[in-house]
Amino acid sequence: MRRNRKVHVEFFLNLIPPMLWAAAILTDKILVKGEGEDSKPAALMAISGFFNLVFGIVVLGPMMLWNSQSVGMSVMLPLMANGITYITAMILFLKALSVDEASRVDPWFQTIPAFGIILAFSFIGESLEWYHVTAIAVLVAGGWVLKSSGKAKGQATVLMLIASLLLAVNDVVFAKFGRELDTVPAIASDVAGKAFWGLVLLVGPKTRQGFVIGLRTKLGLQSLSEILAIVADFLFDRAKLFAPVAIVQGIACSQPLFVLVGAALLTKFLPHLVSEEQGSAFWKKLVGIALVIVGGAVLGITT
């Protein structure tokens, strides 16, 4: 009984990242509006790198010192290098978000578990039971049903497929090397990689200009987006250290449900900031929600 209770707690903890990412995505949609350099993906990811640096120094650094935890360079370097896949993926995502609706772009993240199942099996030997694969497929289907009416633009589709593949690679590499460490050093190395590769973007003069402007004009919104994303990434990284990668990715596929709800609320109460299409029929949304809940419940019960 105690073990089952622990499993259920872990499952609900794994639902927190998609909730936070959904809020961050809707915030990002506001951030990429505009033609200024402070709205460009590279500048936004440079600011993200800065926030990850601060988080690493202020939060994770003292945690490592308190527990006297050290990190071997043979593991730390691959984890830091892995940050380039994350930063590149997020730049592509922000670019897609700048040309299409959040509720049409976000469902493409549903392809991550498909890549994850193949990559995790190939590189770290993880295999899933048939019912896990079925549950993930149901969750993915629910996310697609929930997307707004109309097809995503071709450019956004290509960008998101590449971004999803890169994020799946990032997850598997993190699991492969991070499991050789304790939780805090593993996550600290991942955060260090995101900080380093984000700040590397400042070599570009236009990115530096957008970075400085963004810190003045969009610091509030950027802070909200980054805090949400950093907390979500922390919990997501933790989950990948202890559970099969594709299952954790599958639970994250509940994200479109939260994007749908958040977009509807923002469109209703803050239409000057976010205006999402609400063309999907009620029955379609109902089916999508039911699929997400059923798929998630099966993963929660069987994991």
C-alpha distance (Angstrom), angle and dihedral (degrees) to the residues before:
residue distance angle dihedral
M1 . . .
R2 3.80 . .
R3 3.81 91.5 .
N4 3.81 91.9 50.0
R5 3.78 90.6 50.5
K6 3.82 89.6 51.4
V7 3.82 91.5 49.6
H8 3.81 91.1 51.3
V9 3.81 91.3 48.9
E10 3.81 89.7 51.1
F11 3.80 90.4 49.9
F12 3.80 93.2 53.3
L13 3.81 90.1 45.3
N14 3.81 87.0 55.5
L15 3.82 89.0 55.5
I16 3.80 91.2 61.5
P17 3.85 95.9 73.1
P18 3.84 95.3 56.9
M19 3.81 89.4 48.2
L20 3.79 91.5 51.9
W21 3.81 93.3 42.1
A22 3.81 89.7 52.1
A23 3.81 90.3 55.5
A24 3.82 90.2 45.2
I25 3.82 91.6 50.5
L26 3.78 92.3 53.1
T27 3.80 89.2 48.0
D28 3.81 89.7 49.0
K29 3.80 89.2 53.4
I30 3.81 87.8 61.6
L31 3.81 92.2 44.6
V32 3.82 95.0 54.7
K33 3.81 92.9 51.6
G34 3.78 112.5 108.3
E35 3.79 138.3 42.5
G36 3.81 98.8 -105.2
E37 3.80 123.5 112.8
D38 3.81 88.8 -111.0
S39 3.83 88.4 66.5
K40 3.81 95.0 54.1
P41 3.82 117.6 110.6
A42 3.82 94.1 -124.4
A43 3.81 92.7 54.9
L44 3.81 91.7 46.6
M45 3.81 91.4 50.5
A46 3.80 91.2 47.6
I47 3.81 87.6 56.5
S48 3.81 87.5 47.0
G49 3.80 88.6 54.5
F50 3.80 89.3 51.9
F51 3.81 91.7 51.9
N52 3.81 91.0 48.5
L53 3.80 89.3 51.1
V54 3.80 90.8 52.6
F55 3.81 91.7 46.3
G56 3.79 91.1 49.6
I57 3.80 93.9 49.7
V58 3.80 99.5 39.1
V59 3.82 101.3 37.0
L60 3.80 112.8 16.6
G61 3.82 97.4 34.9
P62 3.83 94.8 61.4
M63 3.81 90.3 42.7
M64 3.80 90.4 56.7
L65 3.82 92.7 45.5
W66 3.80 92.3 47.3
N67 3.79 91.3 54.0
S68 3.82 93.8 36.7
Q69 3.78 90.0 -124.8
S70 3.79 119.5 167.8
V71 3.79 130.6 -170.3
G72 3.79 125.0 -138.2
M73 3.80 112.8 -130.5
S74 3.82 91.5 -133.4
V75 3.82 88.3 66.1
M76 3.79 100.0 28.7
L77 3.82 95.2 56.7
P78 3.85 96.0 55.0
L79 3.81 89.8 46.9
M80 3.80 91.3 49.9
A81 3.81 92.2 45.2
N82 3.80 87.5 51.4
G83 3.80 87.9 66.9
I84 3.80 89.9 78.8
T85 3.82 90.7 67.2
Y86 3.81 90.7 53.3
I87 3.81 96.0 45.9
T88 3.81 92.3 46.0
A89 3.81 91.7 48.2
M90 3.79 92.3 50.3
I91 3.80 92.5 48.7
L92 3.81 88.6 53.8
F93 3.81 90.2 46.7
L94 3.82 92.8 50.9
K95 3.80 89.5 48.2
A96 3.82 89.9 52.4
L97 3.80 89.9 46.8
S98 3.80 90.4 54.1
V99 3.82 92.0 58.4
D100 3.82 102.4 37.8
E101 3.82 144.3 29.0
A102 3.81 119.0 -75.1
S103 3.81 91.8 -127.3
R104 3.82 90.3 54.5
V105 3.80 95.4 43.4
D106 3.81 99.1 43.6
P107 3.87 97.1 61.7
W108 3.80 89.5 65.5
F109 3.80 86.6 72.6
Q110 3.82 83.4 70.5
T111 3.81 87.7 79.5
I112 3.83 91.6 66.0
P113 3.85 95.2 86.7
A114 3.82 90.4 51.5
F115 3.79 89.5 56.8
G116 3.81 89.7 38.7
I117 3.81 95.2 55.7
I118 3.83 91.2 53.2
L119 3.81 96.4 41.8
A120 3.81 95.4 43.6
F121 3.81 91.1 50.5
S122 3.82 92.3 46.2
F123 3.80 99.8 45.5
I124 3.82 108.7 24.1
G125 3.80 101.3 21.9
E126 3.80 97.3 -117.6
S127 3.79 116.0 155.6
L128 3.80 127.6 179.8
E129 3.78 133.1 -142.5
W130 3.80 116.6 -109.8
Y131 3.79 92.0 -108.6
H132 3.80 91.2 54.7
V133 3.80 90.6 52.7
T134 3.82 89.9 46.9
A135 3.81 92.2 50.0
I136 3.81 91.4 49.3
A137 3.81 89.9 49.1
V138 3.82 90.2 52.0
L139 3.82 90.8 49.7
V140 3.80 91.2 48.8
A141 3.80 91.2 49.0
G142 3.79 90.3 50.3
G143 3.79 91.1 53.3
W144 3.80 91.6 51.8
V145 3.78 92.5 48.5
L146 3.80 89.8 51.9
K147 3.78 95.0 55.9
S148 3.79 117.4 108.7
S149 3.78 120.7 -94.8
G150 3.78 119.4 -81.1
K151 3.79 132.2 44.4
A152 3.77 123.0 -73.9
K153 3.78 113.6 -108.1
G154 3.80 115.0 -93.6
Q155 3.80 93.3 -117.6
A156 3.80 91.8 51.1
T157 3.82 91.0 48.2
V158 3.82 93.8 54.2
L159 3.80 92.5 44.4
M160 3.80 92.5 50.0
L161 3.81 95.2 47.2
I162 3.80 90.1 54.0
A163 3.81 91.0 43.8
S164 3.81 91.7 50.5
L165 3.81 92.0 49.7
L166 3.80 90.9 50.2
L167 3.81 91.8 49.0
A168 3.81 90.4 50.4
V169 3.81 89.1 51.5
N170 3.81 89.2 48.6
D171 3.81 91.4 52.5
V172 3.80 94.6 49.4
V173 3.81 94.6 45.5
F174 3.81 89.9 49.2
A175 3.81 91.6 50.6
K176 3.81 92.8 46.7
F177 3.81 96.1 52.7
G178 3.81 100.8 22.1
R179 3.80 93.0 61.0
E180 3.80 88.4 64.6
L181 3.83 88.8 66.3
D182 3.77 139.5 52.7
T183 3.80 115.9 -91.5
V184 3.81 99.7 -98.8
P185 3.84 97.9 46.9
A186 3.81 90.6 46.4
I187 3.79 93.4 51.7
A188 3.82 91.6 40.9
S189 3.81 90.1 55.5
D190 3.81 90.4 49.2
V191 3.81 91.6 49.6
A192 3.82 90.5 47.5
G193 3.80 89.4 54.9
K194 3.80 92.7 50.4
A195 3.81 90.3 47.9
F196 3.81 94.2 48.0
W197 3.79 97.7 47.1
G198 3.79 92.3 41.9
L199 3.80 91.8 53.4
V200 3.83 91.4 44.6
L201 3.81 86.0 70.0
L202 3.80 88.0 70.3
V203 3.81 88.8 79.7
G204 3.80 85.8 84.0
P205 3.83 112.0 84.4
K206 3.81 93.8 -143.6
T207 3.80 90.2 49.4
R208 3.82 90.2 51.0
Q209 3.79 89.3 50.3
G210 3.81 92.2 49.4
F211 3.82 90.4 45.1
V212 3.81 92.5 55.9
I213 3.81 93.4 43.1
G214 3.81 91.3 46.1
L215 3.80 92.5 53.1
R216 3.81 87.5 56.2
T217 3.79 102.3 38.6
K218 3.82 106.5 28.2
L219 3.78 105.1 24.6
G220 3.81 93.6 117.7
L221 3.80 96.1 52.4
Q222 3.80 92.7 37.4
S223 3.80 90.2 51.6
L224 3.80 90.7 52.2
S225 3.80 92.6 48.2
E226 3.80 94.0 46.4
I227 3.79 96.0 45.8
L228 3.80 90.2 50.8
A229 3.81 91.9 47.0
I230 3.81 95.1 45.0
V231 3.81 93.3 51.1
A232 3.82 90.2 45.5
D233 3.82 91.9 48.5
F234 3.83 90.8 48.1
L235 3.81 92.3 54.8
F236 3.81 92.2 40.9
D237 3.83 92.0 51.4
R238 3.79 90.3 48.5
A239 3.80 91.0 52.7
K240 3.83 92.5 50.7
L241 3.78 90.1 56.8
F242 3.81 92.5 61.6
A243 3.82 108.2 24.5
P244 3.82 134.8 50.3
V245 3.80 109.2 -79.3
A246 3.81 96.8 -128.5
I247 3.82 92.5 51.1
V248 3.81 91.8 52.8
Q249 3.80 88.7 46.9
G250 3.80 89.3 48.8
I251 3.80 93.0 54.7
A252 3.82 87.9 49.8
C253 3.82 87.0 60.2
S254 3.80 87.7 80.5
Q255 3.81 85.1 78.7
P256 3.86 96.8 97.8
L257 3.80 89.2 60.9
F258 3.79 90.4 59.5
V259 3.81 91.9 42.1
L260 3.80 89.5 53.2
V261 3.80 92.8 50.7
G262 3.80 93.2 43.7
A263 3.80 93.8 46.9
A264 3.81 91.2 50.0
L265 3.81 91.5 50.9
L266 3.80 94.1 46.6
T267 3.80 92.6 45.8
K268 3.80 89.5 52.4
F269 3.79 100.1 43.2
L270 3.83 104.4 22.9
P271 3.82 105.4 28.0
H272 3.81 91.4 153.4
L273 3.82 88.6 65.4
V274 3.80 103.6 35.6
S275 3.78 128.6 16.4
E276 3.81 111.9 176.8
E277 3.77 126.4 178.7
Q278 3.78 111.7 -103.9
G279 3.79 96.8 -168.7
S280 3.79 100.3 126.8
A281 3.80 113.4 109.5
F282 3.79 118.7 -112.4
W283 3.80 92.7 -115.5
K284 3.80 90.5 51.8
K285 3.79 91.4 53.5
L286 3.79 89.9 46.6
V287 3.81 91.8 53.1
G288 3.81 91.4 46.6
I289 3.79 92.7 50.1
A290 3.81 90.9 47.8
L291 3.82 91.9 51.2
V292 3.81 92.5 49.3
I293 3.81 91.4 49.0
V294 3.82 94.3 46.2
G295 3.82 93.8 46.1
G296 3.79 91.6 46.3
A297 3.79 92.8 46.9
V298 3.82 92.2 52.1
L299 3.81 91.0 50.9
G300 3.80 90.3 46.9
I301 3.80 93.7 50.7
T302 3.82 98.4 41.6
T303 3.80 101.7 38.7
